[in-house]
Amino acid sequence: MVKALTRVSELARLCLGELDLAVVPPRRMAELARYGLAGKTPALKRHQAERRLATLLASVHHLEHVATDDALELLDLLVVTDLLARAARETEKEKLRRYGSFSRASAKLAAAVEMLLEATGFGEEISLEQESPEQQPDC
């Protein structure tokens, strides 16, 4: 993010935002920028000074917009990632809070299932009031 913002600030220091480029049609600006970004230096040098300046201006103007868009997309990605991570942490905390009551209930359930499994070994019908062998007093 720091590199993206540095790139935007370096391009903003050229003060192209202060220029009124509304008189140039957007399509012409796009063509000049495309030619300037794809062109070779010797080809650009062959043009007259006004054309070179217009091509370079359009190219830098385009790069400024691209750099700003890239920085905003990166910021959006970081914010969304941070929000999703925070939501995941909150969900995890909520699960852990619920597990406390689940663990107590599961301990009771485990004890009840253990009694049922032991009861199948008695071979007789067992009532709900019958105590488990551990709970019977020693005589």
PyMOL commands that place a pseudoatom at each C-alpha (Angstrom):
pseudoatom trace, name=CA, resn=MET, resi=1, chain=A, elem=C, hetatm=0, pos=[0.000, 0.000, 0.000]
pseudoatom trace, name=CA, resn=VAL, resi=2, chain=A, elem=C, hetatm=0, pos=[2.886, 2.321, 0.795]
pseudoatom trace, name=CA, resn=LYS, resi=3, chain=A, elem=C, hetatm=0, pos=[4.411, 1.762, -2.639]
pseudoatom trace, name=CA, resn=ALA, resi=4, chain=A, elem=C, hetatm=0, pos=[1.082, 2.410, -4.353]
pseudoatom trace, name=CA, resn=LEU, resi=5, chain=A, elem=C, hetatm=0, pos=[0.569, 5.653, -2.453]
pseudoatom trace, name=CA, resn=THR, resi=6, chain=A, elem=C, hetatm=0, pos=[4.159, 6.714, -3.146]
pseudoatom trace, name=CA, resn=ARG, resi=7, chain=A, elem=C, hetatm=0, pos=[3.570, 6.140, -6.851]
pseudoatom trace, name=CA, resn=VAL, resi=8, chain=A, elem=C, hetatm=0, pos=[0.398, 8.266, -6.750]
pseudoatom trace, name=CA, resn=SER, resi=9, chain=A, elem=C, hetatm=0, pos=[2.133, 11.061, -4.848]
pseudoatom trace, name=CA, resn=GLU, resi=10, chain=A, elem=C, hetatm=0, pos=[5.080, 11.093, -7.283]
pseudoatom trace, name=CA, resn=LEU, resi=11, chain=A, elem=C, hetatm=0, pos=[2.695, 11.497, -10.198]
pseudoatom trace, name=CA, resn=ALA, resi=12, chain=A, elem=C, hetatm=0, pos=[0.633, 14.099, -8.321]
pseudoatom trace, name=CA, resn=ARG, resi=13, chain=A, elem=C, hetatm=0, pos=[3.781, 16.204, -7.803]
pseudoatom trace, name=CA, resn=LEU, resi=14, chain=A, elem=C, hetatm=0, pos=[3.791, 16.824, -11.543]
pseudoatom trace, name=CA, resn=CYS, resi=15, chain=A, elem=C, hetatm=0, pos=[0.643, 18.960, -10.975]
pseudoatom trace, name=CA, resn=LEU, resi=16, chain=A, elem=C, hetatm=0, pos=[-1.198, 17.614, -14.007]
pseudoatom trace, name=CA, resn=GLY, resi=17, chain=A, elem=C, hetatm=0, pos=[-4.454, 17.933, -12.108]
pseudoatom trace, name=CA, resn=GLU, resi=18, chain=A, elem=C, hetatm=0, pos=[-4.175, 21.696, -12.447]
pseudoatom trace, name=CA, resn=LEU, resi=19, chain=A, elem=C, hetatm=0, pos=[-4.225, 21.516, -16.251]
pseudoatom trace, name=CA, resn=ASP, resi=20, chain=A, elem=C, hetatm=0, pos=[-7.539, 21.902, -18.036]
pseudoatom trace, name=CA, resn=LEU, resi=21, chain=A, elem=C, hetatm=0, pos=[-7.604, 18.967, -20.442]
pseudoatom trace, name=CA, resn=ALA, resi=22, chain=A, elem=C, hetatm=0, pos=[-11.345, 19.178, -21.110]
pseudoatom trace, name=CA, resn=VAL, resi=23, chain=A, elem=C, hetatm=0, pos=[-10.719, 20.678, -24.555]
pseudoatom trace, name=CA, resn=VAL, resi=24, chain=A, elem=C, hetatm=0, pos=[-9.020, 17.469, -25.685]
pseudoatom trace, name=CA, resn=PRO, resi=25, chain=A, elem=C, hetatm=0, pos=[-11.481, 14.674, -26.519]
pseudoatom trace, name=CA, resn=PRO, resi=26, chain=A, elem=C, hetatm=0, pos=[-11.099, 11.641, -24.222]
pseudoatom trace, name=CA, resn=ARG, resi=27, chain=A, elem=C, hetatm=0, pos=[-10.581, 9.334, -27.179]
pseudoatom trace, name=CA, resn=ARG, resi=28, chain=A, elem=C, hetatm=0, pos=[-7.683, 11.466, -28.448]
pseudoatom trace, name=CA, resn=MET, resi=29, chain=A, elem=C, hetatm=0, pos=[-6.141, 11.466, -24.949]
pseudoatom trace, name=CA, resn=ALA, resi=30, chain=A, elem=C, hetatm=0, pos=[-6.440, 7.674, -24.839]
pseudoatom trace, name=CA, resn=GLU, resi=31, chain=A, elem=C, hetatm=0, pos=[-4.819, 7.308, -28.283]
pseudoatom trace, name=CA, resn=LEU, resi=32, chain=A, elem=C, hetatm=0, pos=[-1.940, 9.605, -27.359]
pseudoatom trace, name=CA, resn=ALA, resi=33, chain=A, elem=C, hetatm=0, pos=[-1.411, 7.785, -24.058]
pseudoatom trace, name=CA, resn=ARG, resi=34, chain=A, elem=C, hetatm=0, pos=[-1.461, 4.382, -25.756]
pseudoatom trace, name=CA, resn=TYR, resi=35, chain=A, elem=C, hetatm=0, pos=[1.036, 5.607, -28.371]
pseudoatom trace, name=CA, resn=GLY, resi=36, chain=A, elem=C, hetatm=0, pos=[3.255, 7.177, -25.700]
pseudoatom trace, name=CA, resn=LEU, resi=37, chain=A, elem=C, hetatm=0, pos=[3.291, 4.069, -23.504]
pseudoatom trace, name=CA, resn=ALA, resi=38, chain=A, elem=C, hetatm=0, pos=[3.893, 1.656, -26.377]
pseudoatom trace, name=CA, resn=GLY, resi=39, chain=A, elem=C, hetatm=0, pos=[6.155, 3.875, -28.463]
pseudoatom trace, name=CA, resn=LYS, resi=40, chain=A, elem=C, hetatm=0, pos=[9.928, 3.838, -28.561]
pseudoatom trace, name=CA, resn=THR, resi=41, chain=A, elem=C, hetatm=0, pos=[12.053, 6.858, -27.693]
pseudoatom trace, name=CA, resn=PRO, resi=42, chain=A, elem=C, hetatm=0, pos=[13.495, 7.332, -31.214]
pseudoatom trace, name=CA, resn=ALA, resi=43, chain=A, elem=C, hetatm=0, pos=[9.977, 7.353, -32.680]
pseudoatom trace, name=CA, resn=LEU, resi=44, chain=A, elem=C, hetatm=0, pos=[8.843, 9.962, -30.160]
pseudoatom trace, name=CA, resn=LYS, resi=45, chain=A, elem=C, hetatm=0, pos=[11.898, 12.132, -30.894]
pseudoatom trace, name=CA, resn=ARG, resi=46, chain=A, elem=C, hetatm=0, pos=[10.994, 12.321, -34.575]
pseudoatom trace, name=CA, resn=HIS, resi=47, chain=A, elem=C, hetatm=0, pos=[7.755, 14.158, -33.805]
pseudoatom trace, name=CA, resn=GLN, resi=48, chain=A, elem=C, hetatm=0, pos=[7.515, 17.902, -33.442]
pseudoatom trace, name=CA, resn=ALA, resi=49, chain=A, elem=C, hetatm=0, pos=[7.855, 19.348, -29.938]
pseudoatom trace, name=CA, resn=GLU, resi=50, chain=A, elem=C, hetatm=0, pos=[4.100, 19.967, -29.570]
pseudoatom trace, name=CA, resn=ARG, resi=51, chain=A, elem=C, hetatm=0, pos=[3.250, 16.363, -30.473]
pseudoatom trace, name=CA, resn=ARG, resi=52, chain=A, elem=C, hetatm=0, pos=[5.942, 14.991, -28.141]
pseudoatom trace, name=CA, resn=LEU, resi=53, chain=A, elem=C, hetatm=0, pos=[4.668, 17.147, -25.301]
pseudoatom trace, name=CA, resn=ALA, resi=54, chain=A, elem=C, hetatm=0, pos=[1.049, 16.145, -25.951]
pseudoatom trace, name=CA, resn=THR, resi=55, chain=A, elem=C, hetatm=0, pos=[2.000, 12.455, -26.080]
pseudoatom trace, name=CA, resn=LEU, resi=56, chain=A, elem=C, hetatm=0, pos=[3.995, 12.634, -22.852]
pseudoatom trace, name=CA, resn=LEU, resi=57, chain=A, elem=C, hetatm=0, pos=[1.277, 14.644, -21.142]
pseudoatom trace, name=CA, resn=ALA, resi=58, chain=A, elem=C, hetatm=0, pos=[-1.392, 12.134, -22.153]
pseudoatom trace, name=CA, resn=SER, resi=59, chain=A, elem=C, hetatm=0, pos=[0.823, 9.227, -21.062]
pseudoatom trace, name=CA, resn=VAL, resi=60, chain=A, elem=C, hetatm=0, pos=[1.506, 10.689, -17.616]
pseudoatom trace, name=CA, resn=HIS, resi=61, chain=A, elem=C, hetatm=0, pos=[-2.146, 11.679, -17.233]
pseudoatom trace, name=CA, resn=HIS, resi=62, chain=A, elem=C, hetatm=0, pos=[-3.136, 8.079, -17.990]
pseudoatom trace, name=CA, resn=LEU, resi=63, chain=A, elem=C, hetatm=0, pos=[-0.522, 6.704, -15.575]
pseudoatom trace, name=CA, resn=GLU, resi=64, chain=A, elem=C, hetatm=0, pos=[-1.799, 9.015, -12.848]
pseudoatom trace, name=CA, resn=HIS, resi=65, chain=A, elem=C, hetatm=0, pos=[-5.323, 7.643, -13.251]
pseudoatom trace, name=CA, resn=VAL, resi=66, chain=A, elem=C, hetatm=0, pos=[-4.074, 4.056, -13.335]
pseudoatom trace, name=CA, resn=ALA, resi=67, chain=A, elem=C, hetatm=0, pos=[-1.941, 4.584, -10.212]
pseudoatom trace, name=CA, resn=THR, resi=68, chain=A, elem=C, hetatm=0, pos=[-4.875, 6.142, -8.354]
pseudoatom trace, name=CA, resn=ASP, resi=69, chain=A, elem=C, hetatm=0, pos=[-7.195, 3.307, -9.379]
pseudoatom trace, name=CA, resn=ASP, resi=70, chain=A, elem=C, hetatm=0, pos=[-4.622, 0.710, -8.323]
pseudoatom trace, name=CA, resn=ALA, resi=71, chain=A, elem=C, hetatm=0, pos=[-4.170, 2.373, -4.922]
pseudoatom trace, name=CA, resn=LEU, resi=72, chain=A, elem=C, hetatm=0, pos=[-7.926, 2.522, -4.372]
pseudoatom trace, name=CA, resn=GLU, resi=73, chain=A, elem=C, hetatm=0, pos=[-8.370, -1.131, -5.351]
pseudoatom trace, name=CA, resn=LEU, resi=74, chain=A, elem=C, hetatm=0, pos=[-5.581, -2.132, -2.997]
pseudoatom trace, name=CA, resn=LEU, resi=75, chain=A, elem=C, hetatm=0, pos=[-7.108, -0.087, -0.187]
pseudoatom trace, name=CA, resn=ASP, resi=76, chain=A, elem=C, hetatm=0, pos=[-10.470, -1.710, -0.852]
pseudoatom trace, name=CA, resn=LEU, resi=77, chain=A, elem=C, hetatm=0, pos=[-8.864, -5.147, -0.753]
pseudoatom trace, name=CA, resn=LEU, resi=78, chain=A, elem=C, hetatm=0, pos=[-7.081, -4.402, 2.523]
pseudoatom trace, name=CA, resn=VAL, resi=79, chain=A, elem=C, hetatm=0, pos=[-10.213, -2.997, 4.161]
pseudoatom trace, name=CA, resn=VAL, resi=80, chain=A, elem=C, hetatm=0, pos=[-12.369, -5.910, 3.033]
pseudoatom trace, name=CA, resn=THR, resi=81, chain=A, elem=C, hetatm=0, pos=[-9.732, -8.406, 4.162]
pseudoatom trace, name=CA, resn=ASP, resi=82, chain=A, elem=C, hetatm=0, pos=[-9.471, -6.672, 7.542]
pseudoatom trace, name=CA, resn=LEU, resi=83, chain=A, elem=C, hetatm=0, pos=[-13.245, -6.620, 7.972]
pseudoatom trace, name=CA, resn=LEU, resi=84, chain=A, elem=C, hetatm=0, pos=[-13.580, -10.273, 7.002]
pseudoatom trace, name=CA, resn=ALA, resi=85, chain=A, elem=C, hetatm=0, pos=[-10.770, -11.242, 9.364]
pseudoatom trace, name=CA, resn=ARG, resi=86, chain=A, elem=C, hetatm=0, pos=[-12.399, -9.267, 12.178]
pseudoatom trace, name=CA, resn=ALA, resi=87, chain=A, elem=C, hetatm=0, pos=[-15.759, -10.934, 11.496]
pseudoatom trace, name=CA, resn=ALA, resi=88, chain=A, elem=C, hetatm=0, pos=[-14.091, -14.353, 11.497]
pseudoatom trace, name=CA, resn=ARG, resi=89, chain=A, elem=C, hetatm=0, pos=[-12.429, -13.596, 14.854]
pseudoatom trace, name=CA, resn=GLU, resi=90, chain=A, elem=C, hetatm=0, pos=[-15.748, -12.472, 16.341]
pseudoatom trace, name=CA, resn=THR, resi=91, chain=A, elem=C, hetatm=0, pos=[-17.449, -15.623, 15.061]
pseudoatom trace, name=CA, resn=GLU, resi=92, chain=A, elem=C, hetatm=0, pos=[-14.686, -17.746, 16.581]
pseudoatom trace, name=CA, resn=LYS, resi=93, chain=A, elem=C, hetatm=0, pos=[-15.056, -15.964, 19.938]
pseudoatom trace, name=CA, resn=GLU, resi=94, chain=A, elem=C, hetatm=0, pos=[-18.806, -16.570, 19.871]
pseudoatom trace, name=CA, resn=LYS, resi=95, chain=A, elem=C, hetatm=0, pos=[-18.248, -20.265, 19.154]
pseudoatom trace, name=CA, resn=LEU, resi=96, chain=A, elem=C, hetatm=0, pos=[-15.841, -20.520, 22.082]
pseudoatom trace, name=CA, resn=ARG, resi=97, chain=A, elem=C, hetatm=0, pos=[-18.378, -18.834, 24.380]
pseudoatom trace, name=CA, resn=ARG, resi=98, chain=A, elem=C, hetatm=0, pos=[-21.004, -21.389, 23.345]
pseudoatom trace, name=CA, resn=TYR, resi=99, chain=A, elem=C, hetatm=0, pos=[-18.602, -24.324, 23.788]
pseudoatom trace, name=CA, resn=GLY, resi=100, chain=A, elem=C, hetatm=0, pos=[-18.526, -23.743, 27.543]
pseudoatom trace, name=CA, resn=SER, resi=101, chain=A, elem=C, hetatm=0, pos=[-22.176, -24.674, 27.900]
pseudoatom trace, name=CA, resn=PHE, resi=102, chain=A, elem=C, hetatm=0, pos=[-21.788, -27.408, 25.277]
pseudoatom trace, name=CA, resn=SER, resi=103, chain=A, elem=C, hetatm=0, pos=[-18.944, -29.021, 27.208]
pseudoatom trace, name=CA, resn=ARG, resi=104, chain=A, elem=C, hetatm=0, pos=[-20.993, -29.154, 30.432]
pseudoatom trace, name=CA, resn=ALA, resi=105, chain=A, elem=C, hetatm=0, pos=[-23.964, -30.612, 28.594]
pseudoatom trace, name=CA, resn=SER, resi=106, chain=A, elem=C, hetatm=0, pos=[-21.771, -33.097, 26.743]
pseudoatom trace, name=CA, resn=ALA, resi=107, chain=A, elem=C, hetatm=0, pos=[-20.237, -34.282, 30.048]
pseudoatom trace, name=CA, resn=LYS, resi=108, chain=A, elem=C, hetatm=0, pos=[-23.733, -35.019, 31.364]
pseudoatom trace, name=CA, resn=LEU, resi=109, chain=A, elem=C, hetatm=0, pos=[-24.634, -36.747, 28.112]
pseudoatom trace, name=CA, resn=ALA, resi=110, chain=A, elem=C, hetatm=0, pos=[-21.448, -38.841, 28.228]
pseudoatom trace, name=CA, resn=ALA, resi=111, chain=A, elem=C, hetatm=0, pos=[-22.277, -39.966, 31.782]
pseudoatom trace, name=CA, resn=ALA, resi=112, chain=A, elem=C, hetatm=0, pos=[-25.818, -40.917, 30.715]
pseudoatom trace, name=CA, resn=VAL, resi=113, chain=A, elem=C, hetatm=0, pos=[-24.570, -42.867, 27.693]
pseudoatom trace, name=CA, resn=GLU, resi=114, chain=A, elem=C, hetatm=0, pos=[-22.014, -44.645, 29.883]
pseudoatom trace, name=CA, resn=MET, resi=115, chain=A, elem=C, hetatm=0, pos=[-24.811, -45.717, 32.235]
pseudoatom trace, name=CA, resn=LEU, resi=116, chain=A, elem=C, hetatm=0, pos=[-26.853, -47.002, 29.292]
pseudoatom trace, name=CA, resn=LEU, resi=117, chain=A, elem=C, hetatm=0, pos=[-23.920, -48.991, 27.968]
pseudoatom trace, name=CA, resn=GLU, resi=118, chain=A, elem=C, hetatm=0, pos=[-23.286, -50.495, 31.379]
pseudoatom trace, name=CA, resn=ALA, resi=119, chain=A, elem=C, hetatm=0, pos=[-26.975, -51.284, 31.730]
pseudoatom trace, name=CA, resn=THR, resi=120, chain=A, elem=C, hetatm=0, pos=[-26.939, -53.433, 28.606]
pseudoatom trace, name=CA, resn=GLY, resi=121, chain=A, elem=C, hetatm=0, pos=[-24.484, -55.690, 30.413]
pseudoatom trace, name=CA, resn=PHE, resi=122, chain=A, elem=C, hetatm=0, pos=[-26.935, -56.370, 33.306]
pseudoatom trace, name=CA, resn=GLY, resi=123, chain=A, elem=C, hetatm=0, pos=[-29.208, -58.454, 31.074]
pseudoatom trace, name=CA, resn=GLU, resi=124, chain=A, elem=C, hetatm=0, pos=[-32.357, -57.335, 32.764]
pseudoatom trace, name=CA, resn=GLU, resi=125, chain=A, elem=C, hetatm=0, pos=[-34.721, -54.478, 32.451]
pseudoatom trace, name=CA, resn=ILE, resi=126, chain=A, elem=C, hetatm=0, pos=[-33.490, -51.373, 34.178]
pseudoatom trace, name=CA, resn=SER, resi=127, chain=A, elem=C, hetatm=0, pos=[-35.611, -48.583, 35.530]
pseudoatom trace, name=CA, resn=LEU, resi=128, chain=A, elem=C, hetatm=0, pos=[-34.654, -44.949, 35.339]
pseudoatom trace, name=CA, resn=GLU, resi=129, chain=A, elem=C, hetatm=0, pos=[-34.399, -44.839, 39.134]
pseudoatom trace, name=CA, resn=GLN, resi=130, chain=A, elem=C, hetatm=0, pos=[-31.642, -47.471, 39.316]
pseudoatom trace, name=CA, resn=GLU, resi=131, chain=A, elem=C, hetatm=0, pos=[-28.256, -46.023, 40.204]
pseudoatom trace, name=CA, resn=SER, resi=132, chain=A, elem=C, hetatm=0, pos=[-25.073, -46.730, 38.373]
pseudoatom trace, name=CA, resn=PRO, resi=133, chain=A, elem=C, hetatm=0, pos=[-22.586, -49.110, 40.044]
pseudoatom trace, name=CA, resn=GLU, resi=134, chain=A, elem=C, hetatm=0, pos=[-20.305, -46.184, 40.961]
pseudoatom trace, name=CA, resn=GLN, resi=135, chain=A, elem=C, hetatm=0, pos=[-23.126, -44.434, 42.792]
pseudoatom trace, name=CA, resn=GLN, resi=136, chain=A, elem=C, hetatm=0, pos=[-24.248, -47.510, 44.838]
pseudoatom trace, name=CA, resn=PRO, resi=137, chain=A, elem=C, hetatm=0, pos=[-23.083, -47.346, 48.431]
pseudoatom trace, name=CA, resn=ASP, resi=138, chain=A, elem=C, hetatm=0, pos=[-20.498, -49.870, 49.608]
pseudoatom trace, name=CA, resn=CYS, resi=139, chain=A, elem=C, hetatm=0, pos=[-22.118, -52.434, 51.983]
for i in range(1, 139): cmd.bond("trace and resi %d" % i, "trace and resi %d" % (i + 1))
show_as sticks, trace
zoom trace
